[in-house]
Amino acid sequence: MKNILSIARYTLVENIRNKIFYVLVFFGIIIIAASLLLVALGGEQQIRVLLDFGLAAIEFFALVTVCFAAVNLALEEMQSKTIYLVLTRPVSRAHYLIGRYAGLLAAVYSGMFLMALLHAGLLVFNGFEFNLRYPLALLLSAEKITIIGSVALFFSLFSSSAISSISFTVFFWVLGHFSEEIRYLGNKVTYLVPKIVAKIAYYTIPNLQYFNLRDFWDVPGITGGWIPAAIIYGMLYSVACMTLSLWLFSNKEF
Amino acid sequence: MLAIETSNLTKVYRKKHLTRTALTRGVEGLNLSVDKGEIFGLLGLNGSGKTTTIKLTLGLLRPTSGSVTVFGERAGSTQALRKIGYLPEVPYFYRYLTAKEILSLYARLSGLDNVAERVEHIIDMVGLSQKRDKQLAEFSKGMLQRIGIAQSLLHDPELLIYDEPVSGLDPLAMQEMRTLLLKLKSRGKTIFLSSHLISEVEKICDRVGILVKGNMVRTLEQSQWTSAEGSLESIFISEVADSAETDRMKL
């Protein structure tokens, strides 16, 4: 546990000193600029557009960050050989990888938190009545980011090329938003091979639609059983990806 | 107990291309024993298998066949790694961390309890007290080498594995390194180093092994190169030339 925390800590420092703050500054500028434009629209629309736009932007920037950072999490260390001086200490490979992943998530969550503070401030400033759905929407976005991070890490260990890993992750991310359509296709198609492919895709690609609370903002009682189920699903999916990543990493040579 | 023991150690690298797999032999049938408390030098040309042997000893690579043990423990196991201090040929560090931060990280990963105290001591020892809070991105090559040495000694390991420790150093730094290695030996440490700089190896090593194309062609005691048999350089050249001649005859 001590080793995992030490590795997570330096990964957090690495990400904060390297990337996260640049993304945050960029996001801050965009959201402030956008809020100034939205003021011109006036009325009820202004708050709703600001809410949707802000939540989508927080998720998008976090997803871009986690995708690139997770792909490079172990890959960059292998290519730069900095990994040598960690793995030649009494640290198990599993502890190393879990620590790196935890540190990355901590960095991305911190970035999301700061972006959300800025966003919530703008919302309140524009007359938004704060309620529990806002933090729940953020929590589900964070869950989506956890899944995409674990997928990106798995692909980076599987393909050993950053570009192909990012491509596969983006492919999963896009298809993850069409899970229900893939299931529908699998049920409707009559030919065996496309049916099997659709079924496999449906069960292997994460269903990211479970995590889009902002799409159901005005539906009453939607948060009941759905959110705990989505969180459990997200955790199980991430753990499965991490288990595969640990297996791949334990067989790697440097 | 032997510090390092390899038995019939073979490493074959497999590189998969689209339609075929290329095989490259790193080391072949290597039998090596390094005694506790000695300085053992691994001599060889570039590509002779020195770094492969070191990586196998550290568990960064896995043997294709044969075995490696460190103080009787399987190479790469946490028990074995606890006893090793490693300095790679070019030490690569996290450049956004300060000297103090990186050494603290390595100290924690080595399982030390008195991290702050140990880090301060080792920073003073390698003469970087004034630079302790500077990020490594601002360090010169010589200063990075000092950090490399510091991290290898942090946890006071019994065995030091140094890959080309004097490669690229200026004469003064080379002499400092030589003095350090001899000092460590006098404290009972075992040192396993690789080099292609024969003049340096012959000054400090108790024994050397000559690697040619992944095969250990000869192991020598210090007395053999200091006696009438000739300088270490002439022995080395003769062994490499013999091997090249044997290859030519095979063709």
Interface residues (C-beta under 8 A of the other chain):
Chain A: K2 N3 S6 I7 R9 Y10 V13 E14 R17 N18 S80 K81 T82 Y84 L85 V86 L87 T88 R89 P90 V91 S92 E253 F254
Chain B: K55 L58 G59 L60 L61 R62 T78 Q79 L81 R82 I84 Y86 P88 V90 P91 Y92 F93 Y94 Y96 L97 E101 L105 Y106 R108 L109 S110 G111 Q151
